[in-house]
Amino acid sequence: MKKYAVKINLSVDDWIYVTEDSGIGGGNCWDLKPVLFVSESEAERYAKIWRKKYNDGRYVQVVQYEEEIYQ
């Protein structure tokens, strides 16, 4: 199933996902996970918040998210 995420540009060629606490581990930075959406339109609505904050759409993008599964 396709999922979508929002990325923010920090500097040239440096993009990060908008994240949320995974609920495991105690709130450490390595316990974060990308905020995921089941539809691109839902992710675009969420991205509007960030586009407004940065006053420019070039620094915010919606991308298809490929979740890696580690076993």
Steps between C-alpha positions, in 0.01 A plus 500: 500500500634842406565748779599863481714723718599866520864606467653836588816641346758605760773597254620410152439127444405449867140391549340358815162340562246667726498257793303399808580300810478126435363439849781264592821569684431812702502791258859484376591642159561148366141405594349727234319379191375686192142627508334282234181542300300251295422749224704762323220755540498449878878554507461813283249644748745438784787650297308828467580571866871476426477690172329785681765496772785522248311734263622301204411161357854430380603396850217252559408195294268203519669173407402137471646324804666162471503340842800283570432189703783368710487144626 
